[in-house]
Amino acid sequence: MRLSYQLQQPIRPLALSVLAWLLAPAAHAQLSGSAGLLSNYMYRGVTLSDDRPAARLALNYDDAAGWFAGGQVVTGQLAVESHRSAQWTGYAGYAQRLPSGLAWETGVTAYAFPNKPHWNFQEVFFGLSGDTVSGRLHYSPNYLGFGDHTLYCELNGGWTLAPRLQAFWHGGYYYARDNARTNRAEARIGLATSYKDWQAQLSLDLTRQRGGSTTDIYGSNNRGDSDVRHKVVITVARIF
Amino acid sequence: MKRLLALGFCLCSGAVMAQAGQDLPQIVPRIDAPAETQKAPDNAEILVMFHLPAPHFRADHYGSNNYREDAGRAARQRIAAAVAQEYKLELMEDWAMPALNVDCYRMRLPAGQGAATVLDALSRDSRVEWAQVIQDFVAQAGSDPLYRTQPAAGAWRLDEVRKTATGRKVTVAVVDSGIESNHPDLAGQVTVEENFVDGQKYVPELHGTAVAGVIAARAGNGVGIEGVAPDARLMALRACWQSGSATRCNSFTLAKAMNYALSNGAQVINLSLSGPQDRLLLQLVEAAQARGIRVVGAVDPARADGGFPANTPGVFAVASDGAAPHAGLHPLLAPGRDIPTTLPGGRWGVVSGSSYAAAHVSGMLALLEELKPQLSVARLREGIVPGDASAVLTGIDLCATIRRLTGKCTCACPTSSNSRFVRSP
């Protein structure tokens, strides 16, 4: 039996997510997740929910040896879509902390858009984490199916302001070797709090596009000049 | 004569004289091992470690590295709850210790139950990394005006050393009872105050305040004493608490403080305490050493091996000058008798014991860290020059040590060196 092309596309991320469940019986395995609502699903500085609220379900699996896997599904909506649709992400990798306190990780990520399967793409990533700052470099040979070789570099950090209040920051730069007009820098600063199994975040997301133009997926302008945009995002999630 | 007068002034102004040899916090096992032969006291507690994954990408991650609030914690809490239920333990609290890749859960045994059986069962449980009892630390406690009364002032020639080094920008973690940060001689010296004792607020206490003063009391402020490294920055990590005349700590409170020191940039960790071997604390000490952090431990004169952590390889074990030798242990000797230092209530007093000898060495290491931050612990230890044996207060020749390790001439520089070496276990 042959699966339809459209059905095949989310298979990889879905498989990575299901892997977590398959491995769950290991006694020491840690399976966790979150279910929540986002006022805007911002991905690397652009909205993947057309500036509308979205729901997210995420799962993560960790084993005692350092292997991890997980996935999420978001009810996103690209600018070219008229309705919400599921956007899948799956990932798997390995992470280890060194005696120096520095931790490293490497893994693969697969993104799937069942309604627009030609945008599906995969990435590999490598990251380093210290006690307060972490950095990660992602590479995709075919970002969003455009055939672009892209790099995305991100730095993340945070600190505790009070027992239940943390501040966090994030900065990222997206670089497309074959399409410099889509290069962009983005940043996020915010506050996070929690109560029992609930988490809430408030953040300000800033994006600066080099050429003021990206793909039609994101629905951005094409004026050709630099453009700094900001979004305020609220997220509420229940962890489990 | 000046020293005697100053001492008299000190005592008349409300100083506290600690009894020699009784200042050192000691670890007394709450549950003796093997505990099965004895009935454990009520409310005995154990620590159960679960694997803490290294930080990694997750789709719902929001940026920070905060382990206490991340989604993965829920999974560990579920496992811990299941373990607690299975072994009839009461879940008390948890504390992630990234330096060891463990999430440490404090659990309470049923009243009267010994720990040995539970620990044995947990050691075979694949959900658990390892478990141990919580052991108690018990302290059986019992130019500025006072500068000339400080043994280190003359023996270590601090006046001259300060021309070269003051411990500037070196962070020393004082894992102890609370430090009085607004003491006139400590004001501005404490950059971080953290409390790791459950159910209590941070309060200034005797032992921590006295140790802090020896390390980093302000110099040249016209009052009190001068610390060995007056420009060092202190992390006041309250892991011990004063209980009457005693100062107590335990494995869990000390581990939380050590974990904090490791994660927040401590360069020297002062542990003026002692007790039996403790797996959790030992791993944290080793993790600190792996990161190049200098760990100083006070030798317990009542223990044949000097007690933990002083008996740990790589730890700078320090005994009070004139202390009886320990078989197999060759600690550094530093001033530890009749030491004027800071006390709570804005006072000064005289204290004695290896706690304060250790504090002197922590101050010395802060000076060396300022001058030569990249030195390996082994090189550092080899470079410490013992003092003249005829002078009881000069367990270490600080000037010669600095000269040997950094090449900087801090005191009167001889034309030739007859440096000797001292080695600690």
Chai-1 contact restraints between the chains, C-beta under 6 A:
chainA,res_idxA,chainB,res_idxB,connection_type,confidence,min_distance_angstrom,max_distance_angstrom,comment,restraint_id
A,A27,B,S126,contact,1.0,0.0,6.0,A-B,restraint_1
A,A27,B,R127,contact,1.0,0.0,6.0,A-B,restraint_2
A,H28,B,S126,contact,1.0,0.0,6.0,A-B,restraint_3
A,H28,B,R127,contact,1.0,0.0,6.0,A-B,restraint_4
A,Q30,B,A75,contact,1.0,0.0,6.0,A-B,restraint_5
A,L31,B,A75,contact,1.0,0.0,6.0,A-B,restraint_6
A,S32,B,A71,contact,1.0,0.0,6.0,A-B,restraint_7
A,S32,B,G72,contact,1.0,0.0,6.0,A-B,restraint_8
A,S32,B,A74,contact,1.0,0.0,6.0,A-B,restraint_9
A,S32,B,A75,contact,1.0,0.0,6.0,A-B,restraint_10
A,S34,B,D60,contact,1.0,0.0,6.0,A-B,restraint_11
A,S34,B,A71,contact,1.0,0.0,6.0,A-B,restraint_12
A,A58,B,A59,contact,1.0,0.0,6.0,A-B,restraint_13
A,A58,B,D60,contact,1.0,0.0,6.0,A-B,restraint_14
A,N60,B,R58,contact,1.0,0.0,6.0,A-B,restraint_15
A,D62,B,P53,contact,1.0,0.0,6.0,A-B,restraint_16
A,A64,B,H51,contact,1.0,0.0,6.0,A-B,restraint_17
A,F68,B,H56,contact,1.0,0.0,6.0,A-B,restraint_18
A,G70,B,R58,contact,1.0,0.0,6.0,A-B,restraint_19
A,Q72,B,A59,contact,1.0,0.0,6.0,A-B,restraint_20
A,T89,B,A59,contact,1.0,0.0,6.0,A-B,restraint_21
A,A95,B,A54,contact,1.0,0.0,6.0,A-B,restraint_22
A,A95,B,H56,contact,1.0,0.0,6.0,A-B,restraint_23
A,Q96,B,A54,contact,1.0,0.0,6.0,A-B,restraint_24
A,R97,B,A54,contact,1.0,0.0,6.0,A-B,restraint_25
A,R97,B,N101,contact,1.0,0.0,6.0,A-B,restraint_26
A,P99,B,A290,contact,1.0,0.0,6.0,A-B,restraint_27
A,S100,B,R291,contact,1.0,0.0,6.0,A-B,restraint_28
A,G101,B,R291,contact,1.0,0.0,6.0,A-B,restraint_29
A,A103,B,A54,contact,1.0,0.0,6.0,A-B,restraint_30
A,A103,B,P55,contact,1.0,0.0,6.0,A-B,restraint_31
A,E105,B,H56,contact,1.0,0.0,6.0,A-B,restraint_32
A,S129,B,P55,contact,1.0,0.0,6.0,A-B,restraint_33
A,D131,B,S263,contact,1.0,0.0,6.0,A-B,restraint_34
A,N156,B,G63,contact,1.0,0.0,6.0,A-B,restraint_35
A,G158,B,G63,contact,1.0,0.0,6.0,A-B,restraint_36
A,G158,B,S64,contact,1.0,0.0,6.0,A-B,restraint_37
A,G158,B,N66,contact,1.0,0.0,6.0,A-B,restraint_38
A,Q166,B,S64,contact,1.0,0.0,6.0,A-B,restraint_39
A,Q166,B,N66,contact,1.0,0.0,6.0,A-B,restraint_40
A,F168,B,G63,contact,1.0,0.0,6.0,A-B,restraint_41
A,F168,B,S64,contact,1.0,0.0,6.0,A-B,restraint_42
A,H170,B,G63,contact,1.0,0.0,6.0,A-B,restraint_43
A,S194,B,E69,contact,1.0,0.0,6.0,A-B,restraint_44
A,Q201,B,Y62,contact,1.0,0.0,6.0,A-B,restraint_45
A,I239,B,A71,contact,1.0,0.0,6.0,A-B,restraint_46
A,I239,B,A74,contact,1.0,0.0,6.0,A-B,restraint_47
A,F240,B,A74,contact,1.0,0.0,6.0,A-B,restraint_48
